[in-house]
């Protein structure tokens, strides 16, 4: 016997979008196109050194001297003109090194950090993203950990969960990324850097600014669903309204919604104006998140929001009405919900609402949002059962 456990998108047709990237400006230390970039002050503790780098031979480096006072400086990437109708992304590489000391206490601590600051008017700056040390932490450029956020005027901090070598622990943040939504005609970046002891060093390289352009993907997705099947299997099914130049789909699973494991690739229809149904059975599925990605033949990719299944839990669903709406709408659950979180995200993945729902079957929402497409998600904190619906604001 099968029963539906979670539905992502039901009977709603939409065209998927991805982003292509164009490099506008860069500073790789030894060569750059970003005008007048570099350290604010020329000092003995902040300069360019060749011990390690991403683009050989040098990195921009700040290190501590010792004592209670912090050495600090700003790495300045001055204002450049950009297309205000396009999103942009700033990226850089980061390492936390210990070349200047052999002490057992060398490494970065809580008070040692770098802060990415953004200006979109060439004058005022907002602190957006910070990476901090912890208990003599260190890592090199080979770490694959990513610190990423969408610029929103508030500070988001990233920090290792422990000290010592964090290169292979998933929290030695070496890839730094700030997504900058469309709206401003100029972008300037400052990196505030500080450390206070020998053996506490921030190494930075490959500062880059990209313009993001929308790329139409060739799939109109109708639904993505998971059903509990016999013998603890999970049936994953999805449907497309039409496809053009599509290559394949990828299915992934995750226990925690963060670390994803590849399940399999599924060949796409390629070119069709007819509805196409897909079904894949996953043995020993259990309680998992599942994610669907789509690739076209040119390599463009769209990753769709994940769904969660737990066949041992009672299914709680909701209806959203009216849809479309003007920001005032109602969630009507099929049973009273407890300890449930409501999250609304925009098309960039930014959370615009996060609130708790308790002891109710009906929940009214009133929020002032720009016109566009949003995803409304409910997650039960006990069972982790998640449901999502697409909503249009007019």
C-alpha positions in Angstrom: 0.0 0.0 0.0 1.3 3.4 -0.9 0.4 6.8 0.5 1.6 10.3 -0.4 3.9 11.7 2.3 5.1 15.1 0.9 4.3 17.2 -2.1 6.5 20.0 -3.2 4.7 21.6 -6.1 1.2 20.5 -7.1 -0.3 21.3 -10.4 1.5 24.6 -10.8 3.5 25.2 -14.0 6.6 27.4 -13.9 9.7 27.9 -16.0 13.0 27.2 -14.2 15.8 29.8 -14.1 19.5 29.6 -13.4 22.3 32.2 -13.6 25.2 32.6 -15.9 28.3 34.4 -14.5 30.5 37.1 -16.2 33.7 38.2 -14.4 33.7 42.0 -14.2 36.6 42.8 -11.9 39.3 40.9 -10.1 42.3 41.3 -7.8 44.6 38.3 -7.6 47.4 40.2 -5.8 50.0 40.0 -8.5 47.6 41.1 -11.2 44.3 42.9 -11.1 41.6 44.7 -13.1 39.9 46.2 -10.0 41.1 49.8 -10.1 43.2 51.0 -7.1 42.5 47.9 -5.0 44.8 47.0 -2.1 45.6 47.6 1.6 44.5 51.0 3.0 47.8 51.3 4.9 51.2 50.0 4.1 52.4 48.3 7.3 54.8 45.7 8.5 51.9 43.4 9.6 49.8 43.7 6.4 51.3 43.2 3.1 51.8 40.6 0.3 53.6 37.3 1.0 54.5 34.2 -1.0 54.3 31.4 1.6 51.0 30.2 0.1 48.5 31.5 -2.4 45.7 30.5 -4.7 47.0 32.4 -7.7 50.8 32.3 -7.5 52.9 33.7 -6.2 51.4 36.0 -3.4 48.5 36.5 -1.0 47.3 39.6 0.8 48.2 38.9 4.5 47.6 40.4 7.9 49.2 38.9 11.0 49.4 39.7 14.7 52.5 41.0 16.4 51.7 40.0 20.0 50.3 41.7 23.1 46.8 42.8 23.9 46.4 45.3 21.0 44.9 44.1 17.7 46.7 44.8 14.5 44.1 45.7 11.8 43.7 47.0 8.3 41.2 47.3 5.5 41.6 45.6 2.1 39.9 48.1 -0.2 38.1 47.2 -3.5 36.9 50.6 -4.5 33.5 51.4 -6.1 33.0 50.2 -9.7 30.0 50.8 -11.9 27.6 47.8 -12.5 24.3 47.2 -14.2 21.6 47.9 -11.6 19.2 45.5 -13.3 21.4 42.5 -12.6 22.4 40.5 -9.5 26.1 40.3 -8.7 28.3 38.1 -6.5 31.5 38.9 -4.8 33.9 36.0 -4.1 37.3 35.7 -2.4 39.5 33.0 -0.9 40.6 32.8 2.7 43.1 30.8 4.8 44.0 31.0 8.5 47.7 30.3 8.8 50.4 30.1 11.5 53.7 30.8 9.7 54.9 33.5 12.1 55.1 31.4 15.3 55.9 27.9 16.6 54.0 28.4 19.8 51.6 25.7 20.9 48.9 28.5 21.2 49.3 29.7 17.6 46.1 29.8 15.5 43.1 32.1 15.2 40.8 32.9 18.2 37.4 34.4 18.6 38.7 38.0 18.6 40.5 37.4 15.2 38.2 37.9 12.2 37.7 39.3 8.8 34.5 41.2 7.9 33.2 41.7 4.3 31.6 45.2 4.1 29.5 46.3 1.2 28.7 49.8 -0.2 26.3 50.5 -3.0 26.5 54.2 -2.9 30.3 54.7 -2.7 30.0 56.2 0.8 28.3 54.2 3.5 29.1 50.5 4.2 27.2 47.7 5.8 28.9 44.8 7.5 27.5 41.7 5.8 29.7 38.6 6.4 32.2 37.7 9.1 34.5 34.8 9.5 36.0 34.3 13.0 38.6 32.0 14.6 38.1 29.8 17.6 40.5 28.1 20.1 43.6 28.4 17.9 41.9 27.3 14.7 43.7 27.2 11.4 43.1 26.0 7.8 44.7 26.3 4.4 43.3 27.1 1.0 42.6 23.4 0.2 39.6 23.6 2.6 36.3 23.4 0.7 34.0 25.0 3.3 31.9 27.8 2.0 30.6 31.0 3.8 27.9 32.4 1.7 24.9 34.8 2.1 22.7 37.2 0.3 23.4 40.8 1.2 20.6 42.3 3.3 22.3 45.0 5.5 22.8 42.7 8.5 25.9 40.8 9.7 26.1 37.0 9.4 28.9 35.3 11.3 30.7 32.0 10.4 33.0 30.3 12.9 34.6 26.8 13.2 32.9 24.6 15.8 36.3 23.9 17.4 40.0 24.7 17.4 43.0 23.1 15.8 43.3 22.1 12.1 39.9 22.8 10.4 41.1 22.1 6.8 39.1 18.9 6.5 36.3 19.4 9.1 33.9 21.3 6.9 34.1 24.6 8.9 37.5 26.0 7.9 35.8 28.7 5.7 38.0 29.2 2.6 35.4 30.1 0.0 33.7 33.4 0.8 30.7 34.6 -1.2 28.4 37.6 -1.0 25.4 37.7 -3.4 24.3 41.3 -4.1 20.7 41.7 -5.4 20.0 44.0 -8.2 19.2 47.7 -7.5 22.4 49.7 -7.3 24.6 51.1 -10.0 27.9 50.8 -8.1 29.5 48.2 -5.8 32.4 48.7 -3.4 33.9 46.1 -1.0 36.0 46.5 2.1 37.5 43.6 4.0 38.2 44.5 7.6 40.9 42.2 9.0 42.3 41.9 12.5 44.5 39.7 14.6 46.7 40.3 17.7 49.3 37.6 18.2 52.2 36.0 16.3 50.9 32.8 14.7 47.5 34.4 14.1 47.3 35.2 10.3 44.6 35.8 7.7 45.6 35.0 4.1 43.4 36.3 1.3 43.5 35.8 -2.5 41.4 36.0 -5.7 39.0 38.8 -5.0 36.4 38.7 -7.8 33.2 40.4 -8.8 30.7 38.6 -11.2 27.6 39.8 -12.9 24.8 37.2 -12.9 22.5 36.9 -15.9 19.3 34.8 -15.9 19.5 31.7 -18.1 16.3 30.1 -19.2 16.3 26.4 -18.4 14.4 24.1 -20.7 12.0 22.4 -18.2 8.6 23.3 -16.9 8.3 21.4 -13.7 4.7 20.4 -12.6 5.4 18.4 -9.4 8.0 16.6 -7.3 6.6 14.0 -4.9 7.6 11.2 -2.5 5.5 8.1 -1.7 6.1 5.4 0.9 6.2 2.0 -0.8 6.6 -1.5 0.4 9.6 -2.9 2.3 10.7 0.6 3.4 11.2 1.8 -0.1 10.5 5.3 -1.3 9.0 6.2 -4.7 10.2 9.5 -6.0 8.1 10.9 -8.8 8.1 14.1 -10.8 6.4 15.5 -13.9 7.3 18.1 -16.5 4.9 20.0 -18.7 7.4 20.3 -21.5 11.2 20.0 -22.1 13.6 21.5 -24.6 17.3 20.5 -24.9 17.1 18.9 -21.4 20.0 16.4 -20.6 19.3 14.7 -17.3 18.0 14.9 -13.7 19.9 14.1 -10.5 18.4 12.7 -7.3 20.1 13.3 -4.0 19.3 12.4 -0.3 20.3 13.9 3.0 19.7 13.0 6.7 20.1 16.6 7.9 19.1 18.7 4.8 22.7 20.1 4.5 25.0 17.2 3.5 23.8 15.6 0.3 24.6 12.2 -1.1 24.2 11.4 -4.8 21.6 8.7 -5.5 21.4 8.5 -9.3 21.2 10.3 -12.6 18.0 9.9 -14.7 17.9 10.6 -18.4 15.6 13.5 -19.4 13.2 13.5 -22.3 15.3 15.9 -24.3 12.7 17.7 -26.5 9.0 17.4 -26.0 5.9 19.6 -25.7 4.0 16.8 -23.9 3.7 16.0 -20.2 6.4 13.6 -19.1 6.2 11.5 -15.9 9.2 10.1 -14.1 9.3 7.5 -11.3 12.3 6.1 -9.4 12.2 3.7 -6.5 14.8 4.2 -3.7 15.4 1.1 -1.6 15.6 1.5 2.2 14.6 5.2 1.9 13.7 5.8 5.5 13.4 9.3 7.0 15.3 11.6 4.6 15.4 14.8 2.7 15.3 14.4 -1.1 16.4 16.9 -3.7 15.9 17.0 -7.5 18.3 18.9 -9.9 17.9 19.4 -13.6 20.7 19.9 -16.2 20.3 21.0 -19.8 22.7 19.9 -22.6 24.7 23.1 -22.3 25.5 22.4 -18.6 23.1 24.9 -17.0 21.7 23.6 -13.7 18.7 24.2 -11.5 18.4 22.8 -8.0 14.8 22.6 -6.8 13.9 22.9 -3.1 14.0 19.7 -1.2 11.2 17.6 0.3 11.2 15.5 3.4 9.7 12.0 4.0 9.2 10.0 7.1 6.8 7.1 6.5 6.3 6.5 10.3 4.8 10.0 10.8 1.3 11.1 10.2 1.0 13.3 7.2 0.0 16.9 7.9 -0.9 19.0 4.8 -2.1 22.5 4.3 -3.9 24.6 1.7 -2.9 28.1 0.9 -5.5 30.6 -0.3 -6.0 32.9 -2.0 -3.1 32.3 -4.4 -2.1 34.7 -6.1 -2.6 37.3 -3.3 -1.4 40.7 -2.1 0.5 39.4 1.0 -2.7 38.5 3.0 -3.4 34.8 2.9 -4.5 31.8 5.0 -3.0 28.4 5.7 -5.6 25.8 6.4 -4.2 22.6 7.9 -5.9 19.2 7.7 -5.3 18.8 11.5 -4.2 21.0 14.4 -0.4 21.6 14.3 2.1 22.0 17.2 5.7 23.2 17.2 5.6 24.0 13.5 7.7 26.7 11.8 6.4 28.7 8.8 9.1 30.0 6.5 8.7 32.1 3.3 11.6 32.5 0.9 11.8 34.7 -2.2 13.1 33.5 -5.6 16.7 34.2 -4.5 16.4 31.9 -1.5 16.3 34.8 1.0 14.1 34.2 4.0 11.5 37.0 4.3 9.3 35.5 7.1 10.0 33.0 9.9 7.4 32.4 12.6 6.2 29.6 14.8 2.7 28.1 14.6 1.1 26.3 17.6 -2.3 24.7 18.4 -4.2 25.8 15.4 -5.7 24.4 12.1 -5.9 27.9 10.5 -3.2 30.4 10.4 -3.6 33.9 8.9 -0.6 35.8 7.4 -0.3 39.5 6.5 3.1 40.6 5.1 4.2 43.4 2.9 6.1 41.8 0.0 7.2 43.0 -3.5 5.4 41.3 -6.4 7.0 38.0 -7.5 7.2 34.3 -6.8 7.7 33.0 -3.2 8.0 29.6 -1.6 5.9 28.9 1.5 7.2 26.1 3.7 6.0 24.5 7.0 8.3 22.2 9.0 7.3 20.3 12.1 10.2 20.5 14.6 9.3 17.1 16.1 9.0 15.0 13.0 10.9 17.3 10.6 8.0 16.7 8.1 8.2 19.5 5.5 5.7 20.8 3.0 6.1 23.5 0.4 3.9 25.5 -1.9 4.6 28.1 -4.5 2.9 31.5 -4.0 2.5 34.5 -6.3 2.3 38.1 -4.9 0.6 40.6 -7.1 
